[in-house]
Amino acid sequence: MKATIGKKIIILVLILAVPGFLYYLLTAKGKNRYKPLAIYGPKVVAKTGHKFHGQFIPDTIYHKLPPFTLTGQDGKQVTEATFKGKIFIAGFFYTHCPAVCTTINRNLGYLADTYRKNKMVYFASITVDPQRDSAAVLKKYADNLKPASNRWLFLTGDTTSIYSLAHNGFLVDALKAGNDDFVYSDKLILIDQEKRIRGYYSGANTNDINRLTDEIKVLIAEELRKVDKALY
């Protein structure tokens, strides 16, 4: 157990040493503390809770992604269970869209390459035009991008499921406005291991991509700290 804790500490130290990530660190009385990421979506105050310094603190129930079933570019089923214990970044697109999708997916490619060795981090690009974007079409599209990581999934399914997941799960727009016209968000959405939304970022904005790069590290550190607490 001591060896495991030691490894986790080393990994955490390496993460914290990355430039840009220091923005999220605060020092108080000699203890390193990081600035946690927000949790997005509707919240419900539960009847359960815990005591802190004798005061009852109610638990908060946060919005989470609902169960879903989609199909990956390899034809295999992908569900919320695929991302169990994982951090993942999701975005919406369609294969024949104008230049903005190219920019977003180029930036996703950069992120996938950056985190290609980290098995905790996944990426998901979900088509808003499943009638045209079959698994075979997505496979060809993905092969042309030559992603550095096999943890970048390109997903399709039925229109109702995808649009409902966008609206009710990721809390972004996605709809068909015409024969070849779609309204959808350019946001990349950061999801934690508990399927909660931890950030929104414009997929075509360099500053937002840099912020996302740093905030993925924040989330990795947060998850590692949970593991360390569980071991003590």
VODO-961434 format. One record per residue: x negated, y, z of N, C-alpha, C in turn. Coordinates in steps of 0.02 Angstrom, whole numbers, plus 32768, in hexadecimal, padded with zeros to 4 digits. Each point is the difference from the previous one (the first is absolute). Example, Ala and Ser with C-alpha at 12.3 -4.5 7.8 and 13.67 -1.06 7.14 Angstrom:
<atoms>
7D6C7EE48186802D803B80007FD3803C8000
801280357FDC7FD6803B8003802780378025
</atoms>
This chain:
<atoms>
7FD67FC48000802A803C80007FD4803F8000
7FCA7FFE80277FD3803A80027FE2800E7FBC
7FEF7FCA7FDA7FE580097FBD803380217FD2
80407FEB80078035801C7FD78009804A800E
8001801180428007804680137FC580297FE5
7FC47FE380037FC580237FE78004800E7FB6
80197FCF7FDA800780097FB8803280377FF1
803980018025803280337FF57FE58045800F
7FD8800580357FE3804180117FD080187FCA
7FD87FD27FE67FD180127FCA802680187FC3
80357FDC7FED802880147FC6801F8045800B
8019800B803D801F804080107FCE80387FFC
7FC37FF580197FCB80327FFE7FEE80117FB8
7FFC7FCD7FD57FF0800C7FBA8036802A7FDE
803E7FF38011803880277FE47FFB80488016
7FF3800A80417FFF8043801B7FC580297FE6
7FCE7FDE7FE77FC480237FE98008801E7FBB
80377FEF7FDD800980187FBC8011804A8001
7FDC80297FD8800E80487FFD8049800D7FED
801D8035801B804580107FF2802E7FE48034
7FF07FC5801980297FE080337FF980238043
7FC8802380097FF38022803F803580348010
802380197FCE80368030800B80337FE58031
80097FBE7FFF80357FE280287FEA7FEE8047
7FC1800F80107FE77FEE80428001803B8030
80127FF3803D7FFE803280347FD77FE58039
7FD9802A80227FD97FEA8039801B8020803F
80117FD78031801B8019803F7FE17FDB8039
7FDA8024802A7FE07FE2803B7FD67FC47FEE
7FDB80057FC87FD27FCC7FED80217FC57FDD
804280027FF680227FC87FDF801480147FB9
7FF27FD37FD18014800C7FBA804A7FF07FF7
8024802F7FE680477FF57FF1800D80187FB9
80297FDC7FDB800F80157FBD8046801E7FFC
800A802B7FCF8041801E7FF5802B7FCE7FDA
80347FE5802080287FCD7FDF8028801C7FC7
80117FD67FD0802A80147FC8804980028015
8026802B7FDF80478005800E80247FC07FE9
803B7FF5801A802C7FCA7FE9803E80207FE2
800C7FF37FC0803480227FDB80427FD98000
803680257FF380417FE17FFB802B800B803E
803F7FEC7FFD802D8009803A7FE97FD7803C
800D801C803B7FEC7FDF803F803D7FF8802D
7FFF7FCB802780367FF480307FE17FF58045
801B802280317FE97FF7804680237FC3801C
7FD87FD08017801B7FC1801980118006804B
80287FD0801780117FFD80477FC77FE28029
7FD57FDA7FDE7FC67FE380227FC980348006
7FCE7FF180297FC9802F80087FCD7FE78032
7FD5802D80177FCD7FEE80307FF3803B802F
7FE07FF280377FF2803580307FB880197FF8
7FF8804180057FBD801F7FFD7FFD80348037
7FD27FF580307FFA802C803B804480078023
80247FC88003804080008023803B801B7FD8
7FF380187FC48036801B7FD680137FCF7FC9
80417FF67FF680187FD27FCD7FF980207FBB
7FDD7FDD7FD37FF780187FBC80257FD17FD0
803680177FE080257FD47FD37FD97FEE7FC2
800A7FC37FE77FE07FEA7FC2802080247FC5
7FD980067FCA801A801D7FC280007FCA7FCA
80397FF87FDF80047FD17FC87FF780277FC0
7FCA7FF17FDC7FEF80257FC3801B7FDD7FC2
800980287FCC80157FE57FBF7FCB7FD07FE6
80177FC77FE57FD47FCF7FE2801A7FEB7FBB
7FD47FE77FD780167FE67FBF802F7FC5800B
80367FFD7FDA802E7FC780067FE27FC47FDB
801C7FC5800B7FEA7FC57FD9800B800C7FB5
7FD27FE67FD7800880087FB87FE17FC47FDD
80167FF57FC27FE47FCB7FD67FF4801C7FBB
7FC180007FEB7FED80187FBD7FD47FCB7FDF
7FE9800E7FC47FD67FD17FDB7FBF80237FEB
7FC77FE0800D7FC0801C7FEE7FEE7FF47FB7
7FCA801F7FEA7FEB7FFA7FBB7FED7FB97FEC
7FF37FD680317FEF7FBA7FF3803E7FD38001
803B801F8008803E7FDA800080137FE48044
7FD7800B8033800E7FE58043802B80308028
80297FE4802C802C8027802B7FD780278033
8013803F800A7FE0802B80318036801B802E
7FF87FF680418031801980317FDB80298035
8027801980307FE0802580367FD07FD48027
800B7FBD7FFF7FD37FD280237FBB7FFD7FDF
7FFC80117FBF7FC080027FDD7FD180308022
801B8034801E7FD88035801F7FFE7FFA804C
80117FC580197FFF7FF680497FB9800A801B
7FFA802A80317FBE800E801E7FD3802A7FD4
801C801F7FCB7FD880277FD18015804A8001
7FD280297FED800D80467FEF800980027FB5
803280247FE7800380057FB7801880457FE9
7FEC80117FC3801080407FE2802C7FF17FC4
803B801D7FFE80307FF27FCA800E803F7FD7
80117FF57FC0801280377FD5802E7FE67FC9
8023802E7FDF802E7FEE7FCB7FE8801B7FBD
800E7FDB7FCA7FE980137FBE80277FD77FCD
7FF2800A7FBF80157FD17FCD7FCC80017FC8
7FF97FC97FDD7FC67FF67FD67FFD802E7FC3
8039801A7FEA8001802A7FC4800D80498011
7FF18014803E800E804580157FC9802E7FE5
800D804280037FCE80317FE97FC07FFD802A
7FD580317FF67FBC7FFF801B7FFC7FFC804B
8035801780247FFB800380497FF47FBB801E
801E7FCC7FE37FF57FBC801B7FB77FEA7FF7
7FE380157FC97FBA7FF07FF37FD4801E8036
800E803F80117FDA8022803480087FDF8044
803F7FF08011800E7FE080407FDE7FBC8005
80057FD97FCB7FE27FBD80027FB480037FFC
7FE580337FE27FB7800880027FEA800E8048
8027802980237FF0800E8046800A7FC2802C
80347FD97FF1800A7FC280257FC77FD07FF3
7FE880007FC27FC67FD67FEF7FC380138029
7FF78041800A7FC88019802A80087FE68048
803D8004801A800C7FE880447FF77FB48006
80197FDC7FCD7FF97FB780007FB67FEC7FFE
7FD880267FDB7FB87FF37FFD7FDF80108043
80158038801E7FE480158041800B7FCB8035
803B7FE1800080127FD0803480017FB87FE7
7FDB7FF37FCB80027FBD7FE27FE77FC9802E
7FD4801280307FE47FCE802D80277FFA8042
8032802A800880278000803E80417FDA7FF5
80047FC4801C803B7FD57FF5803D80188026
7FF9803580268039801B8025802A802F7FD5
7FE380187FC8802080357FD880187FE57FBD
8041800B7FF2801F7FEC7FC1801D803E7FDD
800F7FF77FC0801E80367FD8803A7FE27FD8
803580287FF7803A7FE87FDB801A80377FD2
80027FF17FC0801E802E7FCE80417FE17FE8
80378022800D80437FE57FF3801F80247FC5
80147FDA7FCC801E801F7FC680478018800E
8012803A7FE380458018800480277FEE7FC1
7FDF7FDB7FD280207FEB7FC27FFA7FB47FF9
801E7FD9802D7FF87FB87FFE801D7FDF7FC2
802F80217FDE801D7FE37FC47FCC7FF87FC9
7FD0802E7FFE7FCA7FFB7FCF7FC07FE4801D
7FF5800E80407FC17FEB801F80087FBC8022
7FFD7FCC7FD980017FBC801A7FBD7FF08021
7FFC7FC780207FC17FEB801E7FC97FFB7FCA
80127FE77FC57FCF7FF97FCA7FE780447FE9
802D80317FFB7FEC80447FED7FD3801E8034
80117FF780407FD6801A80367FBC7FDE8002
7FFE7FC17FEF7FC17FDB7FFE7FD1801E7FCC
801B800E7FC57FD8801F7FCB7FE880458015
802D8026801F7FF0804480177FC87FFD8034
80077FD280307FCE7FF980357FBD7FEB7FE3
80017FD17FD17FC27FE97FE17FDB80387FDD
8025802E7FE27FE180397FDE7FDF802F8031
801C8004803D7FE3802B80337FC17FE28020
7FFB7FBD7FFB7FC67FDD801D7FF680138049
80327FF4802B7FFA801380477FC77FDB8022
7FDD8024802D7FC77FE2802380177FD18037
803F8004801380197FD68037803C7FD77FE9
80017FC08014803A7FD67FF18039800C8032
7FF68031802C8035801280308028803D7FE8
7FF980117FC0802980347FE180367FDC7FD9
803E8003801880377FDC7FE3802C802F7FD6
80157FE87FC6802E80257FD580437FDA8002
803580238016803D7FDD8013803D80157FD6
80297FCF7FF1803F800C7FDD80377FDA8024
803D80077FE980397FDF801E803F80187FDF
80397FFB8021803D801C7FE3800780498014
802280267FD6800580488009801E80138043
80357FDE801480218011803F7FD17FF8803B
7FDB7FC980027FD27FF380377FC980348003
7FE480117FC67FC8802F7FFE801680468015
803980177FE5801780438011801680058049
801F7FCA801980137FFF80467FC38001802E
7FCD7FDA7FEE7FC27FFF80277FDF80448001
800080237FC67FE380437FFC80268030802F
804380007FF980298030802680037FF1804A
800E7FC18010800E7FEE80457FC37FE68026
7FCD7FEB7FDB7FC47FE680207FC780338002
7FEA80147FC47FC8802F7FFC801780498006
8042800B7FFC801D804380087FE880307FCA
7FFE7FE87FC27FEE802A7FC780347FF77FC8
7FFE802C7FCF802E7FFD7FC77FEA7FCC7FCD
80317FDF7FE27FF47FD47FC780437FF27FDF
800880157FC2803D7FF47FDB7FF5800A7FB6
802D7FE37FD87FFD80077FB8802C803B7FEC
7FE480317FDD8025803C7FED80187FFF7FB8
7FE57FD37FD780127FFC7FBA7FE57FC17FE1
80047FFA7FBE7FEA7FC37FDE7FB67FF1800E
7FD7803380017FB97FF6800C7FE58036802F
802A801180307FEF8036802D800E7FEA8048
7FCE8008802B80067FE980457FEC8037802F
8025800580367FEE802E80367FE47FD68039
7FC2800D80137FE17FDA80357FC9802A8021
7FF07FEF803C7FCE802580267FB97FF07FE9
7FD6803380007FB97FF47FF07FD97FF18040
80237FF880387FDE7FF580407FE67FB98007
7FC57FFB801E7FE77FC1801980137FFD804A
80167FC68017801A7FFA80447FD47FCF8027
7FE8801680397FD57FD7802B802B7FDC8033
7FFC7FBD800080287FD5802B7FD37FDB8031
80128000803F7FD67FDE803180157FB78008
7FDE7FDC802E800C7FB9800980457FF0801B
80218032801B80447FF6801A803580167FCE
7FEA800D7FC1802D80147FC9801D8046800B
7FDC802B802480168044800C7FDC802F7FD0
802180377FEC7FE180317FD37FD4802E8029
7FC080067FEC7FD0802880257FE6803C7FD8
801380067FC17FEA803A7FDA801980007FB9
8007803D7FE48012800A7FB97FCA802B7FDF
7FEF7FEE7FC37FC880227FDD801180047FB6
7FF4803A7FE2800980067FB87FCB7FD67FDD
80177FD07FD87FD17FD37FDF7FD680217FCA
8014803D7FEB7FDB80237FCB7FD68039801B
7FFF800880427FDC8038801F7FC17FE88022
7FC7801B7FEA7FBF7FE9801A7FFA800A804C
8017803A80187FFC800D804880297FCD8028
803B7FF07FE5802A7FCF80237FE07FBA7FFF
7FE07FEF7FC87FDE7FBF7FFC7FC67FFC8032
7FDC803780067FC980028032801C7FF98047
80398021800C801F7FFA804280187FB9800C
801D7FE27FCD80167FBA80077FC67FD2800E
7FC8800B7FDE7FC47FD8800C7FEC80028049
8001803C801E7FEE8007804780357FE2802D
804080087FEE80357FEA802D800A7FB47FFE
7FEA7FE07FCA7FFD7FB780017FCE7FEA8036
7FC8802380057FCE7FF08033801D800B8046
8027803580078020800D8041802D7FC68013
80267FE77FCF802F7FC9800E7FDB7FBF800F
7FC97FF47FDC7FD77FC5800F7FE580048047
7FE8803A80137FE6800A804580387FF48033
803C80197FF080387FF7802E80107FB6800A
80007FDA7FC9800F7FB980057FCA7FDA8025
7FC180127FF67FC97FDF80238002800F804A
8015803C801280058011804680367FD68022
80367FF17FDB80357FD5801C7FE57FBB800E
7FD77FE77FD27FE27FBD80097FD38000803D
7FD7803380087FD280048038802780018042
80378027800380288003803D801E7FBD8010
80147FDB7FCC80207FBF800B7FCD7FCD801B
7FC0800A7FF07FCD7FD180157FEB800A8049
800C803C80197FEB800C804680347FE78032
</atoms>
